[in-house]
């Protein structure tokens, strides 16, 4: 079972923050080693163990629970600084899974021709597509 957990941003140094509670669940504590790998669909993070001895990508989590995503992974998933990623929890396997998250239109959920609209109340970005924006404009605005 893989459950959606959170949405986070990737900063200019290719880092993203893993929710502390989720780290606790998979038993990664401050400055513990974790292994980062990828498959076709996800970047996978799990607590370092003996199986990862020959892995190229075992790292330490920093004090702010940030991990640096290797450049080749970012390229594969077309993730750029400032993009958002969705964080999942693979419950039985104790793996944190990450992939690119694209915000859809707040009304119709389309990802075509979307622009960001200012949203002071919510922490997450809000987008609207051209079609819905035009429909709203016809009705006299928000
Ligand atoms: Zn729309």
Backbone and ligand atoms as CSV (ligand in chain L), in Angstrom:
chain,resi,resn,atom,element,x,y,z
A,1,UNK,N,N,0.837,-1.199,0.000
A,1,UNK,CA,C,0.000,0.000,0.000
A,1,UNK,C,C,0.877,1.255,0.000
A,2,UNK,N,N,0.626,2.105,-0.983
A,2,UNK,CA,C,1.376,3.359,-1.065
A,2,UNK,C,C,0.405,4.509,-0.823
A,3,UNK,N,N,0.699,5.296,0.190
A,3,UNK,CA,C,-0.219,6.402,0.491
A,3,UNK,C,C,0.439,7.752,0.219
A,4,UNK,N,N,-0.356,8.697,-0.236
A,4,UNK,CA,C,0.143,10.055,-0.467
A,4,UNK,C,C,0.381,10.701,0.878
A,5,UNK,N,N,1.496,11.407,0.982
A,5,UNK,CA,C,1.826,11.954,2.287
A,5,UNK,C,C,1.850,13.482,2.311
A,6,UNK,N,N,2.559,14.085,1.371
A,6,UNK,CA,C,2.713,15.540,1.410
A,6,UNK,C,C,3.248,16.044,0.076
A,7,UNK,N,N,3.219,17.351,-0.089
A,7,UNK,CA,C,3.820,17.982,-1.260
A,7,UNK,C,C,4.875,18.958,-0.755
A,8,UNK,N,N,6.062,18.883,-1.321
A,8,UNK,CA,C,7.153,19.761,-0.898
A,8,UNK,C,C,7.820,20.358,-2.124
A,9,UNK,N,N,8.624,21.391,-1.876
A,9,UNK,CA,C,9.364,22.010,-2.979
A,9,UNK,C,C,10.799,21.540,-3.016
A,10,UNK,N,N,11.403,21.653,-4.182
A,10,UNK,CA,C,12.834,21.402,-4.331
A,10,UNK,C,C,13.508,22.766,-4.390
A,11,UNK,N,N,14.516,22.985,-3.539
A,11,UNK,CA,C,15.156,24.299,-3.506
A,11,UNK,C,C,16.270,24.402,-4.557
A,12,UNK,N,N,16.955,25.549,-4.562
A,12,UNK,CA,C,17.963,25.804,-5.605
A,12,UNK,C,C,19.192,24.909,-5.466
A,13,UNK,N,N,19.327,24.246,-4.320
A,13,UNK,CA,C,20.458,23.323,-4.150
A,13,UNK,C,C,20.021,21.870,-4.278
A,14,UNK,N,N,18.907,21.681,-4.960
A,14,UNK,CA,C,18.369,20.332,-5.238
A,14,UNK,C,C,17.970,19.566,-3.973
A,15,UNK,N,N,17.588,20.324,-2.956
A,15,UNK,CA,C,17.196,19.662,-1.704
A,15,UNK,C,C,15.683,19.708,-1.544
A,16,UNK,N,N,15.174,18.701,-0.888
A,16,UNK,CA,C,13.791,18.751,-0.448
A,16,UNK,C,C,13.730,18.255,0.987
A,17,UNK,N,N,12.707,18.670,1.669
A,17,UNK,CA,C,12.577,18.311,3.085
A,17,UNK,C,C,11.626,17.128,3.230
A,18,UNK,N,N,12.085,16.142,3.955
A,18,UNK,CA,C,11.254,14.976,4.229
A,18,UNK,C,C,10.523,15.226,5.544
A,19,UNK,N,N,9.215,15.057,5.550
A,19,UNK,CA,C,8.478,15.300,6.799
A,19,UNK,C,C,9.054,14.479,7.965
A,20,UNK,N,N,9.238,15.163,9.077
A,20,UNK,CA,C,9.874,14.534,10.235
A,20,UNK,C,C,9.110,13.289,10.712
A,21,UNK,N,N,7.800,13.407,10.725
A,21,UNK,CA,C,6.987,12.283,11.202
A,21,UNK,C,C,7.177,11.052,10.315
A,22,UNK,N,N,7.341,11.303,9.032
A,22,UNK,CA,C,7.524,10.189,8.101
A,22,UNK,C,C,8.902,9.542,8.307
A,23,UNK,N,N,9.909,10.362,8.562
A,23,UNK,CA,C,11.239,9.819,8.878
A,23,UNK,C,C,11.170,8.921,10.104
A,24,UNK,N,N,10.417,9.373,11.075
A,24,UNK,CA,C,10.282,8.605,12.312
A,24,UNK,C,C,9.653,7.238,12.011
A,25,UNK,N,N,8.651,7.246,11.156
A,25,UNK,CA,C,7.965,5.997,10.827
A,25,UNK,C,C,8.925,4.988,10.191
A,26,UNK,N,N,9.805,5.470,9.302
A,26,UNK,CA,C,10.719,4.512,8.678
A,26,UNK,C,C,12.069,4.463,9.407
A,27,UNK,N,N,12.072,5.073,10.589
A,27,UNK,CA,C,13.194,4.916,11.503
A,27,UNK,C,C,14.485,5.620,11.069
A,28,UNK,N,N,14.353,6.742,10.378
A,28,UNK,CA,C,15.520,7.563,10.060
A,28,UNK,C,C,15.529,8.742,11.035
A,29,UNK,N,N,16.576,8.787,11.858
A,29,UNK,CA,C,16.676,9.864,12.834
A,29,UNK,C,C,17.668,10.911,12.345
A,30,UNK,N,N,17.804,11.978,13.115
A,30,UNK,CA,C,18.728,13.060,12.756
A,30,UNK,C,C,20.088,12.520,12.341
A,31,UNK,N,N,20.503,12.903,11.165
A,31,UNK,CA,C,21.822,12.588,10.629
A,31,UNK,C,C,22.103,11.097,10.447
A,32,UNK,N,N,21.037,10.338,10.375
A,32,UNK,CA,C,21.161,8.925,10.036
A,32,UNK,C,C,21.473,8.776,8.554
A,33,UNK,N,N,21.989,7.621,8.208
A,33,UNK,CA,C,22.220,7.311,6.819
A,33,UNK,C,C,20.959,6.746,6.173
A,34,UNK,N,N,20.758,7.168,4.938
A,34,UNK,CA,C,19.649,6.595,4.178
A,34,UNK,C,C,20.190,6.241,2.805
A,35,UNK,N,N,19.457,5.421,2.094
A,35,UNK,CA,C,19.844,5.088,0.731
A,35,UNK,C,C,18.825,5.678,-0.223
A,36,UNK,N,N,19.313,6.289,-1.283
A,36,UNK,CA,C,18.406,6.876,-2.266
A,36,UNK,C,C,18.627,6.186,-3.611
A,37,UNK,N,N,17.547,5.725,-4.200
A,37,UNK,CA,C,17.628,5.031,-5.485
A,37,UNK,C,C,16.430,5.464,-6.321
A,38,UNK,N,N,16.368,5.013,-7.551
A,38,UNK,CA,C,15.175,5.341,-8.327
A,38,UNK,C,C,14.736,4.188,-9.202
A,39,UNK,N,N,13.438,4.179,-9.512
A,39,UNK,CA,C,12.918,3.242,-10.501
A,39,UNK,C,C,12.194,4.075,-11.553
A,40,UNK,N,N,11.401,3.435,-12.393
A,40,UNK,CA,C,10.748,4.191,-13.469
A,40,UNK,C,C,9.803,5.270,-12.965
A,41,UNK,N,N,9.235,5.056,-11.795
A,41,UNK,CA,C,8.180,5.953,-11.337
A,41,UNK,C,C,8.523,6.817,-10.131
A,42,UNK,N,N,9.482,6.382,-9.356
A,42,UNK,CA,C,9.739,7.074,-8.100
A,42,UNK,C,C,11.227,7.176,-7.764
A,43,UNK,N,N,11.529,8.192,-6.975
A,43,UNK,CA,C,12.790,8.253,-6.249
A,43,UNK,C,C,12.489,7.587,-4.907
A,44,UNK,N,N,13.321,6.632,-4.509
A,44,UNK,CA,C,13.038,5.846,-3.301
A,44,UNK,C,C,14.063,6.124,-2.213
A,45,UNK,N,N,13.554,6.326,-1.025
A,45,UNK,CA,C,14.432,6.603,0.112
A,45,UNK,C,C,14.126,5.613,1.219
A,46,UNK,N,N,15.156,4.961,1.704
A,46,UNK,CA,C,14.942,4.053,2.830
A,46,UNK,C,C,16.140,4.078,3.760
A,47,UNK,N,N,15.922,3.606,4.943
A,47,UNK,CA,C,17.001,3.576,5.921
A,47,UNK,C,C,18.132,2.702,5.381
A,48,UNK,N,N,19.355,3.177,5.587
A,48,UNK,CA,C,20.524,2.443,5.116
A,48,UNK,C,C,20.632,1.092,5.822
A,49,UNK,N,N,20.885,0.047,5.040
A,49,UNK,CA,C,21.133,-1.263,5.650
A,49,UNK,C,C,22.223,-1.996,4.863
A,50,UNK,N,N,22.531,-3.189,5.270
A,50,UNK,CA,C,23.632,-3.939,4.654
A,50,UNK,C,C,23.469,-4.159,3.147
A,51,UNK,N,N,22.227,-4.194,2.686
A,51,UNK,CA,C,21.987,-4.376,1.255
A,51,UNK,C,C,22.490,-3.199,0.424
A,52,UNK,N,N,22.715,-2.082,1.088
A,52,UNK,CA,C,23.098,-0.869,0.356
A,52,UNK,C,C,24.603,-0.636,0.337
A,53,UNK,N,N,25.348,-1.624,0.772
A,53,UNK,CA,C,26.798,-1.457,0.901
A,53,UNK,C,C,27.459,-0.988,-0.391
A,54,UNK,N,N,26.987,-1.522,-1.516
A,54,UNK,CA,C,27.608,-1.158,-2.783
A,54,UNK,C,C,26.866,-0.037,-3.514
A,55,UNK,N,N,25.912,0.538,-2.828
A,55,UNK,CA,C,25.139,1.605,-3.459
A,55,UNK,C,C,25.970,2.874,-3.584
A,56,UNK,N,N,25.752,3.554,-4.699
A,56,UNK,CA,C,26.448,4.805,-4.967
A,56,UNK,C,C,25.836,5.925,-4.140
A,57,UNK,N,N,24.612,5.725,-3.729
A,57,UNK,CA,C,23.865,6.831,-3.154
A,57,UNK,C,C,23.426,6.581,-1.729
A,58,UNK,N,N,24.378,6.428,-0.829
A,58,UNK,CA,C,23.940,6.485,0.553
A,58,UNK,C,C,24.459,7.763,1.175
A,59,UNK,N,N,23.556,8.452,1.840
A,59,UNK,CA,C,23.787,9.811,2.306
A,59,UNK,C,C,23.313,9.939,3.744
A,60,UNK,N,N,23.591,11.118,4.304
A,60,UNK,CA,C,23.050,11.418,5.627
A,60,UNK,C,C,21.967,12.468,5.502
A,61,UNK,N,N,20.961,12.315,6.319
A,61,UNK,CA,C,19.918,13.340,6.347
A,61,UNK,C,C,20.439,14.481,7.216
A,62,UNK,N,N,20.179,15.727,6.826
A,62,UNK,CA,C,20.726,16.824,7.628
A,62,UNK,C,C,19.781,17.183,8.781
A,63,UNK,N,N,20.219,18.140,9.584
A,63,UNK,CA,C,19.473,18.480,10.799
A,63,UNK,C,C,18.079,18.998,10.510
A,64,UNK,N,N,17.896,19.553,9.329
A,64,UNK,CA,C,16.585,20.099,8.970
A,64,UNK,C,C,15.769,19.098,8.147
A,65,UNK,N,N,16.214,17.854,8.195
A,65,UNK,CA,C,15.504,16.770,7.480
A,65,UNK,C,C,15.512,16.940,5.966
A,66,UNK,N,N,16.570,17.599,5.477
A,66,UNK,CA,C,16.655,17.776,4.040
A,66,UNK,C,C,17.532,16.692,3.437
A,67,UNK,N,N,17.178,16.320,2.232
A,67,UNK,CA,C,18.013,15.408,1.474
A,67,UNK,C,C,18.327,16.063,0.141
A,68,UNK,N,N,19.513,15.802,-0.356
A,68,UNK,CA,C,19.868,16.300,-1.686
A,68,UNK,C,C,19.508,15.205,-2.684
A,69,UNK,N,N,18.740,15.566,-3.681
A,69,UNK,CA,C,18.373,14.595,-4.713
A,69,UNK,C,C,19.452,14.614,-5.792
A,70,UNK,N,N,20.050,13.450,-6.094
A,70,UNK,CA,C,21.108,13.426,-7.103
A,70,UNK,C,C,20.631,13.993,-8.444
A,71,UNK,N,N,21.550,14.696,-9.088
A,71,UNK,CA,C,21.221,15.401,-10.326
A,71,UNK,C,C,20.619,14.467,-11.401
A,72,UNK,N,N,21.194,13.261,-11.523
A,72,UNK,CA,C,20.687,12.358,-12.565
A,72,UNK,C,C,19.218,11.982,-12.306
A,73,UNK,N,N,18.840,11.901,-11.031
A,73,UNK,CA,C,17.448,11.593,-10.693
A,73,UNK,C,C,16.541,12.757,-11.100
A,74,UNK,N,N,17.022,13.962,-10.789
A,74,UNK,CA,C,16.232,15.155,-11.114
A,74,UNK,C,C,16.013,15.268,-12.615
A,75,UNK,N,N,17.087,14.985,-13.358
A,75,UNK,CA,C,16.998,15.050,-14.821
A,75,UNK,C,C,15.984,14.035,-15.329
A,76,UNK,N,N,16.066,12.809,-14.817
A,76,UNK,CA,C,15.171,11.746,-15.261
A,76,UNK,C,C,13.705,12.118,-15.047
A,77,UNK,N,N,13.432,12.732,-13.907
A,77,UNK,CA,C,12.045,13.085,-13.583
A,77,UNK,C,C,11.673,14.504,-14.011
A,78,UNK,N,N,12.615,15.179,-14.690
A,78,UNK,CA,C,12.392,16.550,-15.148
A,78,UNK,C,C,11.990,17.484,-14.001
A,79,UNK,N,N,12.695,17.350,-12.898
A,79,UNK,CA,C,12.433,18.190,-11.726
A,79,UNK,C,C,13.477,19.306,-11.702
A,80,UNK,N,N,12.996,20.541,-11.638
A,80,UNK,CA,C,13.879,21.702,-11.603
A,80,UNK,C,C,13.739,22.425,-10.279
A,81,UNK,N,N,14.743,23.248,-9.912
A,81,UNK,CA,C,14.627,24.016,-8.665
A,81,UNK,C,C,13.308,24.786,-8.617
A,82,UNK,N,N,12.641,24.728,-7.498
A,82,UNK,CA,C,11.363,25.432,-7.359
A,82,UNK,C,C,10.169,24.566,-7.718
A,83,UNK,N,N,10.407,23.455,-8.384
A,83,UNK,CA,C,9.307,22.540,-8.690
A,83,UNK,C,C,8.832,21.860,-7.400
A,84,UNK,N,N,7.650,21.326,-7.465
A,84,UNK,CA,C,7.127,20.601,-6.313
A,84,UNK,C,C,7.244,19.103,-6.532
A,85,UNK,N,N,7.404,18.404,-5.442
A,85,UNK,CA,C,7.423,16.942,-5.502
A,85,UNK,C,C,6.357,16.409,-4.552
A,86,UNK,N,N,5.813,15.271,-4.928
A,86,UNK,CA,C,4.848,14.620,-4.060
A,86,UNK,C,C,5.564,13.509,-3.307
A,87,UNK,N,N,5.293,13.443,-2.034
A,87,UNK,CA,C,5.939,12.452,-1.179
A,87,UNK,C,C,4.918,11.375,-0.801
A,88,UNK,N,N,5.310,10.134,-1.021
A,88,UNK,CA,C,4.444,8.995,-0.720
A,88,UNK,C,C,5.106,8.132,0.344
A,89,UNK,N,N,4.302,7.329,0.980
A,89,UNK,CA,C,4.818,6.366,1.954
A,89,UNK,C,C,4.412,4.960,1.505
A,90,UNK,N,N,5.396,4.178,1.160
A,90,UNK,CA,C,5.173,2.756,0.873
A,90,UNK,C,C,5.193,2.061,2.224
A,91,UNK,N,N,4.022,1.799,2.730
A,91,UNK,CA,C,3.890,1.373,4.122
A,91,UNK,C,C,4.543,0.016,4.393
A,92,UNK,N,N,4.189,-1.053,3.644
A,92,UNK,CA,C,4.782,-2.364,3.988
A,92,UNK,C,C,6.297,-2.407,3.816
A,93,UNK,N,N,6.824,-1.657,2.847
A,93,UNK,CA,C,8.270,-1.728,2.581
A,93,UNK,C,C,9.077,-0.648,3.291
A,94,UNK,N,N,8.391,0.211,4.044
A,94,UNK,CA,C,9.059,1.294,4.763
A,94,UNK,C,C,9.941,2.140,3.845
A,95,UNK,N,N,9.374,2.534,2.737
A,95,UNK,CA,C,10.110,3.353,1.767
A,95,UNK,C,C,9.372,4.675,1.565
A,96,UNK,N,N,10.144,5.747,1.518
A,96,UNK,CA,C,9.588,7.049,1.145
A,96,UNK,C,C,9.771,7.177,-0.353
A,97,UNK,N,N,8.698,7.497,-1.056
A,97,UNK,CA,C,8.766,7.593,-2.504
A,97,UNK,C,C,8.445,9.023,-2.932
A,98,UNK,N,N,9.181,9.484,-3.928
A,98,UNK,CA,C,9.023,10.873,-4.368
A,98,UNK,C,C,8.888,10.900,-5.880
A,99,UNK,N,N,7.982,11.709,-6.386
A,99,UNK,CA,C,8.037,12.030,-7.811
A,99,UNK,C,C,7.536,13.449,-8.043
A,100,UNK,N,N,7.680,13.903,-9.283
A,100,UNK,CA,C,7.331,15.288,-9.581
A,100,UNK,C,C,5.840,15.493,-9.393
A,101,UNK,N,N,5.501,16.641,-8.849
A,101,UNK,CA,C,4.089,16.965,-8.701
A,101,UNK,C,C,3.770,18.189,-9.537
A,102,UNK,N,N,2.781,18.047,-10.383
A,102,UNK,CA,C,2.345,19.187,-11.190
A,102,UNK,C,C,0.966,19.591,-10.706
A,103,UNK,N,N,0.883,20.852,-10.292
A,103,UNK,CA,C,-0.415,21.354,-9.848
A,103,UNK,C,C,-1.364,21.450,-11.035
A,104,UNK,N,N,-2.574,21.025,-10.851
A,104,UNK,CA,C,-3.596,21.175,-11.883
A,104,UNK,C,C,-4.460,22.385,-11.592
A,105,UNK,N,N,-5.332,22.709,-12.544
A,105,UNK,CA,C,-6.285,23.813,-12.377
A,105,UNK,C,C,-7.150,23.555,-11.143
A,106,UNK,N,N,-7.348,24.593,-10.362
A,106,UNK,CA,C,-8.103,24.436,-9.112
A,106,UNK,C,C,-9.570,24.073,-9.370
A,107,UNK,N,N,-10.059,24.390,-10.582
A,107,UNK,CA,C,-11.461,24.114,-10.898
A,107,UNK,C,C,-11.638,22.769,-11.626
A,108,UNK,N,N,-10.861,22.595,-12.719
A,108,UNK,CA,C,-11.104,21.393,-13.531
A,108,UNK,C,C,-9.962,20.372,-13.454
A,109,UNK,N,N,-8.887,20.744,-12.758
A,109,UNK,CA,C,-7.748,19.843,-12.561
A,109,UNK,C,C,-6.887,19.618,-13.816
A,110,UNK,N,N,-7.174,20.313,-14.891
A,110,UNK,CA,C,-6.363,20.197,-16.111
A,110,UNK,C,C,-4.947,20.735,-15.839
A,111,UNK,N,N,-3.975,20.197,-16.559
A,111,UNK,CA,C,-2.619,20.738,-16.404
A,111,UNK,C,C,-2.186,21.520,-17.647
A,112,UNK,N,N,-3.134,21.733,-18.564
A,112,UNK,CA,C,-2.797,22.485,-19.786
A,112,UNK,C,C,-3.096,23.962,-19.630
A,113,UNK,N,N,-2.165,24.776,-20.106
A,113,UNK,CA,C,-2.309,26.246,-20.078
A,113,UNK,C,C,-2.677,26.776,-18.693
A,114,UNK,N,N,-1.963,26.325,-17.698
A,114,UNK,CA,C,-2.288,26.804,-16.353
A,114,UNK,C,C,-1.358,27.939,-15.946
A,115,UNK,N,N,-1.892,28.883,-15.191
A,115,UNK,CA,C,-1.069,29.946,-14.617
A,115,UNK,C,C,-1.353,30.012,-13.124
A,116,UNK,N,N,-0.348,30.478,-12.421
A,116,UNK,CA,C,-0.489,30.564,-10.972
A,116,UNK,C,C,-1.328,31.785,-10.612
A,117,UNK,N,N,-2.218,31.620,-9.665
A,117,UNK,CA,C,-2.957,32.785,-9.173
A,117,UNK,C,C,-2.562,33.035,-7.727
A,118,UNK,N,N,-2.627,34.295,-7.364
A,118,UNK,CA,C,-2.190,34.645,-6.026
A,118,UNK,C,C,-3.142,34.069,-4.988
A,119,UNK,N,N,-2.576,33.525,-3.975
A,119,UNK,CA,C,-3.380,32.860,-2.973
A,119,UNK,C,C,-2.725,33.096,-1.625
A,120,UNK,N,N,-3.283,34.015,-0.888
A,120,UNK,CA,C,-2.631,34.411,0.357
A,120,UNK,C,C,-2.974,33.495,1.528
A,121,UNK,N,N,-4.100,32.823,1.419
A,121,UNK,CA,C,-4.542,32.017,2.557
A,121,UNK,C,C,-3.844,30.669,2.637
A,122,UNK,N,N,-3.651,30.067,1.465
A,122,UNK,CA,C,-3.134,28.700,1.442
A,122,UNK,C,C,-1.621,28.710,1.305
A,123,UNK,N,N,-1.012,27.702,1.863
A,123,UNK,CA,C,0.429,27.556,1.771
A,123,UNK,C,C,0.815,27.078,0.364
A,124,UNK,N,N,0.004,26.190,-0.188
A,124,UNK,CA,C,0.321,25.627,-1.498
A,124,UNK,C,C,-0.073,26.575,-2.625
A,125,UNK,N,N,0.607,26.422,-3.731
A,125,UNK,CA,C,0.295,27.239,-4.886
A,125,UNK,C,C,-1.079,26.878,-5.436
A,126,UNK,N,N,-1.669,27.836,-6.095
A,126,UNK,CA,C,-2.965,27.602,-6.722
A,126,UNK,C,C,-2.861,27.993,-8.193
A,127,UNK,N,N,-3.353,27.128,-9.040
A,127,UNK,CA,C,-3.285,27.378,-10.475
A,127,UNK,C,C,-4.675,27.337,-11.079
A,128,UNK,N,N,-4.800,28.033,-12.187
A,128,UNK,CA,C,-6.064,28.003,-12.919
A,128,UNK,C,C,-5.743,27.897,-14.407
A,129,UNK,N,N,-6.579,27.169,-15.132
A,129,UNK,CA,C,-6.309,27.017,-16.560
A,129,UNK,C,C,-6.975,28.147,-17.334
A,130,UNK,N,N,-6.526,28.316,-18.571
A,130,UNK,CA,C,-7.003,29.408,-19.404
A,130,UNK,C,C,-8.525,29.340,-19.611
A,131,UNK,N,N,-9.006,28.123,-19.874
A,131,UNK,CA,C,-10.445,27.926,-20.111
A,131,UNK,C,C,-11.286,28.414,-18.932
A,132,UNK,N,N,-10.908,27.954,-17.731
A,132,UNK,CA,C,-11.672,28.318,-16.540
A,132,UNK,C,C,-11.536,29.816,-16.253
A,133,UNK,N,N,-10.323,30.363,-16.490
A,133,UNK,CA,C,-10.104,31.786,-16.270
A,133,UNK,C,C,-11.014,32.602,-17.181
A,134,UNK,N,N,-11.101,32.193,-18.458
A,134,UNK,CA,C,-11.965,32.905,-19.408
A,134,UNK,C,C,-13.433,32.805,-19.008
A,135,UNK,N,N,-13.818,31.615,-18.523
A,135,UNK,CA,C,-15.206,31.425,-18.082
A,135,UNK,C,C,-15.540,32.348,-16.922
A,136,UNK,N,N,-14.571,32.494,-16.019
A,136,UNK,CA,C,-14.780,33.368,-14.855
A,136,UNK,C,C,-14.863,34.842,-15.287
A,137,UNK,N,N,-13.974,35.212,-16.206
A,137,UNK,CA,C,-13.952,36.589,-16.698
A,137,UNK,C,C,-15.287,36.953,-17.347
A,138,UNK,N,N,-15.851,36.003,-18.095
A,138,UNK,CA,C,-17.144,36.227,-18.761
A,138,UNK,C,C,-18.245,36.502,-17.747
A,139,UNK,N,N,-18.102,35.850,-16.603
A,139,UNK,CA,C,-19.128,36.015,-15.559
A,139,UNK,C,C,-18.865,37.217,-14.679
A,140,UNK,N,N,-17.828,37.954,-15.008
A,140,UNK,CA,C,-17.550,39.179,-14.271
A,140,UNK,C,C,-16.518,39.051,-13.165
A,141,UNK,N,N,-15.639,38.089,-13.301
A,141,UNK,CA,C,-14.509,37.978,-12.361
A,141,UNK,C,C,-14.820,37.130,-11.155
A,142,UNK,N,N,-13.860,37.080,-10.275
A,142,UNK,CA,C,-13.999,36.238,-9.086
A,142,UNK,C,C,-15.081,36.769,-8.147
L,1,ZN,ZN,ZN,-9.623,24.629,-15.444
